[in-house]
Amino acid sequence: MRQAAPIVCTLLLLGAGTAKAQGFNLKAPIATQPTLVTGVGQSADIEMVKVLLNRGKVVFKADPQAKAGALAATGSKSLVLVIGGSSKGLGAAGISAEVDIERAKGLVAEARKLGLKIIGLHVGGEGRRGQMSDKFITGAVPLCDYVIVVATGNKDGLFNQLCGKGRIPLDSVEKIANAGAPLLKAFK
Amino acid sequence: MELNRLHLSNRNLNLVLLAILVTVCVYVTPGYLAMRRPDALRQGPGVTRIAHLSDWFADIKGTAGDTDVYILDSGKPGGSALILGGTHANEPAGYMAAILMLENAVPLQGRLYIIPHANASALTYTDPMEGVPREFTLQASSGKRVFRHGSRATSPMHQWPDPDIYVHASSGQQLSGSETRNLNRAYPGRADGNFTERIAYAITSLIRKDGIDLTIDLHEAAPEYPVINAIVAHERAMPTASGAILNLEIEGVVMGLEPSPATLRGLSHRELGDSTATLALLMESPNATQGRLRGRTDEALILTGKDSQYVRGQKLGRLFVPYDEKGWPLHLRVARHVGGLQAIFTAHAMNAPERSIVLGGVPTYDELATKGLEPFL
């Protein structure tokens, strides 16, 4: 509803304000626009992150299966990894979990060569944990420069462990909608 | 002599059995036939026209597949949306959400089309051997309201026999024969197809001819089914669906997002998205009455969703939704659908402001969750 749109935006901005007041573990912006958003695990969570970036007016391209060889041609100055496995998503993409992890590792290696900063997001909460998703989480999180997680996905502290007690800044939010604030703050 | 006596005895037994059969038939027939009487739905303040599905495909006129289409036109420029309830007539939260919308919504911008009973034939019988009630009653603010509770598929009285294998016409996909009567495996339908395919074709024709921007098909699923408490979206509808999920989350409603599988054919979210310009979405809520783990199946189960077997199933980790002694009552399932619809319209307005659909008069998720359905029917 058009009438509700300003209310939603206001709530998101309030969320951002609250987030700033909370103070995130990431103290200064690290990433430059435009950014490239890709999935690690091929879940539909990438769609939620696209909405957050759109609402925050971040310039981005999205390619769920972006490959290392094509990264430079996108002109992207940073990389956003949306982490979380989906057997349906992998099936639709026609790839295995192992192939997707290798693709992501290759992409990250290329991003490093190009000097791009890497932001990891896990927004699927508890439902995006378990044997399938944890493969992607353990594979991708240690490669990031900054990680944002929806709290229910980190009940066991896996993300704290992988982020190495502060070596990689980690911010935890209660809801997906709240992930917009730290995500926007990460961009210059 | 002995043979004659045995013959007489057999004849008497046959007569007794015949009499019992006739008595049973006389007893149950009125109830069975009563399911053919349409539910009395109130025309809400926003309804500007009641059309028939056959207006878009005359071939189904006068058949059990023809059904009412409620149009709520604001008269102001904007987009258009179609709400499908009762695609599966044994999923009451779907058609009750559609009914609640048509009895309450007032269009402020754009046009809304509501088909509360998309497969009207499926509402004329219940599945044999399932022991599911034929109706349920609500003590609504407008008085006692009785709503039918039907079956998943078109009545065999209207489409028979089933083939051994159902072949989806446009893809060649093969499914079990009974799926030939499943409206949500028949899209986009065929003008010269079977009865169910012609209903699907009529709905597709409505979407094409009236240029419907958004189509939302309201469903329920067993708690042991993995796609539940979720929006399933065609790839073109993903920005709308993901925006809606964020909008719902702000209201405290957790909803999953599932992409429409490209290889699962005949479903509304796949075929309507592929074969028309509409943004096709489907919503699922949890319904114990159609589940395989359920215990006693009665009207209370439809209304409260309370079932000790599902509580046990949750403890054993067999379900895809939380399930405790509070159950999943009908009003909460309808609240999820109605809240979801409004969240979808909001997200659509943010993505395409000139095609907004704005509704007043619709109770919020919180109002429905706390007050129930009765004050709004």
Contacts between the chains, C-beta under 8 A, distances in Angstrom:
chain1	res1	chain2	res2	distance
A	1	B	342	6.7
A	1	B	345	5.3
A	1	B	346	4.7
A	1	B	349	5.5
A	1	B	356	7.0
A	1	B	357	7.7
A	1	B	358	4.9
A	1	B	359	7.0
A	2	B	109	6.9
A	2	B	349	4.5
A	2	B	353	6.1
A	2	B	356	4.6
A	2	B	358	5.7
A	3	B	108	8.0
A	3	B	358	6.2
A	4	B	247	7.7
A	4	B	342	7.7
A	4	B	346	4.5
A	4	B	349	7.6
A	5	B	346	6.3
A	5	B	349	5.6
A	5	B	350	5.0
A	5	B	353	7.9
A	8	B	246	8.0
A	8	B	247	5.7
A	8	B	250	6.6
A	8	B	346	6.4
A	8	B	350	7.3
A	11	B	250	5.2
A	12	B	250	7.8
A	44	B	238	7.6
A	44	B	242	7.7
A	44	B	257	4.6
A	44	B	258	6.5
A	44	B	259	5.3
A	45	B	257	7.7
A	47	B	238	4.8
A	47	B	239	7.2
A	47	B	241	7.2
A	47	B	242	3.8
A	47	B	257	6.2
A	48	B	242	5.0
A	48	B	245	6.6
A	48	B	246	6.6
A	48	B	257	6.9
A	50	B	239	7.2
A	50	B	242	6.9
A	51	B	239	6.9
A	51	B	242	4.8
A	51	B	243	5.2
A	51	B	246	5.7
A	52	B	246	7.6
A	54	B	239	7.8
A	88	B	258	7.3
A	88	B	259	6.9
A	88	B	261	6.6
A	89	B	259	6.9
A	92	B	259	6.8
A	92	B	261	6.5
A	92	B	262	6.3
A	92	B	263	7.8
A	127	B	256	6.9
A	175	B	249	5.2
A	175	B	250	7.7
A	176	B	245	7.7
A	176	B	246	6.2
A	176	B	249	5.7
A	177	B	246	5.1
A	177	B	249	5.2
A	177	B	250	5.4
